[in-house]
Amino acid sequence: MTINILHKRLEQSFQEMVEIRRYLHQHPELSFKETKTAAFIAEYYHKLGVDVRTNVGGNGVVAKIQGAKPGKTVALRADFDALPIQDEKEVAYKSTVPGVMHACGHDGHTASLLVLAKIIHELKDDLEGNYVFIHQHAEEYSPGGAKPMIEDGCLDGVDVIFGTHLWATAPTGTIQYCNGPIMAAADRFEIVIQGEGGHGAQPHKTKDSIIIASQLVIALQQIVSRRVSPIDSAVLTVGSFVAENAFNVIADKAKLIGTVRTFKEDVRSFIETEMERIIKGTCMAADAQYEYKYERGYPAVVPHDEETRFLLQCTKQVSEVEHTEEIDPDMGGEDFAYYLQKVKGTFFFTGAKPDADITYGHHHPKFDIDEKAMLIAAKTLGTAAVSIHAEE
């Protein structure tokens, strides 16, 4: 009965969810600068009369609601930072901040969780256990907001955590999950090749950093294709190659910047080590110097099996969920990984594909979501949070 009431009240509050999402979409803030967004979230809870803590690990906000009966402590998480992208959509709720937009759905995550918290607060006298609503800053930019929020106590006393990402490339009404890792570890590297520049007409008197760096771009690709087992998934991408000079000058310095994505820690460590071996050998052959920095970003997001199975059972109670499917892991990164390293839980994708001729992917200047997906996300998370006590 409680689940039915929860769903009904969420449906009645859907328009509020849309209004919150569109307000946030019009007023985005970049990672680690989300002060107004955090204040908006905190004020929402203050008006409800809900216990809320601000400045958690930075700009994070954590609200807690206690049910009338004993039970588990369940955490639900939504992120709220935006991206440095110019909004190119022609919609009434277009970003009003030049060069900044919600191009990944975090505004929808926040709106879903706020309204869900309101309904749980209204029903608290009929509920078991405790509910922790984690509003996280800075998911988009490593080192992210999850880790400092955890260090500041956002998971203290939490038994289980659930999270979702609105997924604009999956049809609305679809819930996607993985048995095993669902998102990859996301690392960054930077390589600086120091050669000896000179006149473009006299290459024999130089140590051409562009030639050396070009050889590296090719050689580094062979780590995944020839050194990592084909059974294991990995990506090594050089995303930036800079060696700026006049047309008749051989560059003395070249810089490569890129990313490595993996699911297994041993593969991650192997690639980091193997990269330096190849860089060192290539530069030694060319009598050049190098600098190599490898920065570990978020670890892989690995949902727990039992909680994933439980979540799938919960989707059967959500009438708008038309289809659940196991998908291949996504090579994108997510710092929800840190929560799952601390407590049991799961993470899933909620289909949010707009009803349009063209669908723009995440981080695209014309990115948008089907707002009906927010209701599905809220119902699914709410069902899991309320039903988990029956598992005791």
PEWOHU-V338742 format. One record per helix or strand. SS is the DSSP state (H for helix, E for strand). FROM is the first residue (numbers start at 1). TO is the last residue. Records with the same first field share a line. If there is no record, write none. Layout:
SS: FROM-TO, FROM-TO
This chain:
H: 2-12, 14-26, 35-48, 106-122, 124-126, 146-151, 203-205, 209-227, 265-286, 305-315, 336-342, 372-391
E: 30-30, 51-56, 60-66, 69-79, 82-83, 101-101, 128-136, 160-167, 174-177, 181-183, 185-194, 196-196, 198-199, 207-207, 234-242, 249-250, 253-262, 289-295, 301-302, 323-326, 330-330, 344-351
